[in-house]
Amino acid sequence: MTEHLPPEALDVWAQALRERFGLGPNDIPIPLILDLAKDAANGVARPAAPVSAFVAGLVAGRAGGSIPDHARDAAVLISKLASEWRA
């Protein structure tokens, strides 16, 4: 059975990830990621949400430079693609 946690549990989880992987306070843009997941799930299909988030991170990592900026750019582009998606 899946346990439903309060929304602030996500903040605790994100902090644990930051600490574990040496990430900065702006390296996990939770609202951006959730918006991307919503757009992909609603515009394409529910399984597209985690795949799209992974791709945004992959694109950002490969771009180098400022990961938060590249992740934001990739998420915006993927969200736009998902909102215009017609399978």
C-alpha positions in Angstrom: 0.0 0.0 0.0 1.3 3.5 -0.9 1.7 5.8 2.0 0.4 9.4 1.3 2.7 11.9 2.9 2.0 15.6 3.5 3.4 18.0 0.8 6.2 19.2 3.1 7.6 15.7 3.0 8.8 16.5 -0.5 10.9 19.3 0.9 12.5 16.9 3.4 13.2 14.4 0.6 14.7 17.2 -1.6 16.9 18.3 1.3 18.1 14.7 1.8 18.9 14.5 -1.9 20.8 17.8 -1.8 22.8 16.6 1.2 23.5 13.2 -0.3 24.7 14.5 -3.7 26.2 17.8 -2.7 23.6 19.9 -4.5 22.9 23.5 -3.8 19.6 25.1 -2.6 18.5 26.0 -6.1 19.5 22.7 -7.8 16.1 21.0 -7.3 13.4 23.3 -8.6 10.5 21.5 -7.2 7.7 23.7 -8.7 9.3 23.5 -12.1 9.6 19.7 -12.0 6.0 19.3 -10.8 4.7 21.6 -13.5 6.7 19.6 -16.1 5.3 16.3 -14.8 1.7 17.7 -14.8 2.1 19.0 -18.4 3.6 15.7 -19.6 1.0 13.6 -17.8 -1.9 15.6 -19.0 -0.7 16.3 -22.5 0.8 12.9 -23.3 0.1 10.2 -20.8 0.8 9.6 -17.1 4.0 7.6 -17.7 5.4 10.5 -19.7 5.8 12.5 -16.5 8.9 10.7 -15.0 10.3 10.1 -18.5 10.1 13.8 -19.3 11.6 14.8 -15.9 14.5 12.4 -16.6 15.0 13.8 -20.1 15.1 17.4 -18.7 17.8 16.4 -16.3 19.7 14.5 -19.0 19.6 17.5 -21.3 20.7 19.8 -18.5 23.6 17.5 -17.6 24.8 17.2 -21.1 24.6 21.0 -21.7 27.1 21.7 -18.9 27.3 25.2 -17.5 24.6 26.1 -15.0 22.5 23.0 -14.4 19.6 24.8 -12.9 19.3 27.2 -15.9 19.7 24.3 -18.4 17.2 22.2 -16.5 14.7 25.1 -16.5 15.2 25.7 -20.2 14.7 22.0 -21.0 11.6 21.7 -18.7 10.0 24.7 -20.4 10.6 23.2 -23.9 9.4 19.8 -22.9 6.3 21.3 -21.2 5.5 23.2 -24.4 6.0 20.1 -26.5 3.6 18.2 -24.2 1.0 20.9 -24.3 1.0 20.8 -28.1 1.3 17.0 -28.3 -1.1 15.2 -30.6 -0.2 11.5 -30.8 
